[in-house]
Amino acid sequence: MGLISEVLLLPFAPVRGGAWAIRQVLEEAERIYYDPATVRAELAHLEKQLEAGEITEEEFDRQEDELLDRLEIATRTSAGLGNGTAP
């Protein structure tokens, strides 16, 4: 039965391969997005923007909160707590 199902499902192989490739890209993008080094670099850039007067204090506070939330999730995830949610 395995051979027959493989032969019948063969036309769908490109779809399965495409789905796998998309999953890999998404996983890598998420890894970079939550990478603590990336978040710290974005925080430093944000502070430079504030000092240069490119953004307001309110905008700085809003973006800083978002980045600190990402950093917290990254820290919890790297500590072995799974997907970053509290146990």
N, C-alpha and C positions, 0 to 999 in steps of 0.2 A: 504494500500500500504506500510506503514511503516514496518509492520511485515514481509511482503514478502521480502522487500529489506534487512531487517536485516538477515533473514534466508539465502538469496542468498549470502550476503556478509560475512557470518560467517566464511568461510574458510580463509578470509583475516584478521581476528582478530589478529592473531599473528604478522602479518606485521605491522598493525596499532599500536599495543602495543610496538613493537620493535622500531618503528619510534618515539613514544612518549618518550621511555627511552633514545634514542640517543639524542633527543632534550633536555631532562633534564640534561644529562651529559654535553652537549656542553654549555648550559646556565651556569651551575655551574663552568665549566672550565673558561669561559669568565669572570665570576664574580671574580674569584680568580686572574686571569691574570690582570684585571684592578683595583684590590683592592689597594687603596693608601698605606696601610700598607705593602703589599707585595712588591710594587714598591720601597718604601723607604728602605726596608730591602735589596733588590737587589742593590740599589744604595750604601748602606753602605758596602755591600760585595764587590762591584766593586772597591770602594775606597781602601779597604784593599788589594785587589789584586794588585792595582797600587803601593801602598806603599811597598808591599812585593816584587815588581819587577816581579810579575807573568805575567803581561800584559804590553804592551807598552802604551805610552801616546796616540798614534793614536787610538789604540784599545779601550782605556778607553773613549776617546772623542766620538767614534762611538757608543759604547754601552750606554754611558751616554745620548746621544741625543735620542736614542730609548726609554730609560726608562723615560726620561722627557716628551717625546711625550705621552707615556702611562699614565703618571701621569696627564698630561693636559687633556687628554680624560676622565680619571676617575673623575677629578674635575668638568669638564663641565657636565658629566653625572649625578653626584651626586647633582649638582645644579639644576637639573630638566630640562635640555635642551635636553632630549631624548637620542638619540643614540651617543651623543658626537660630533655631527656636529654643526657648527654654524648656528643660525637661519637665 
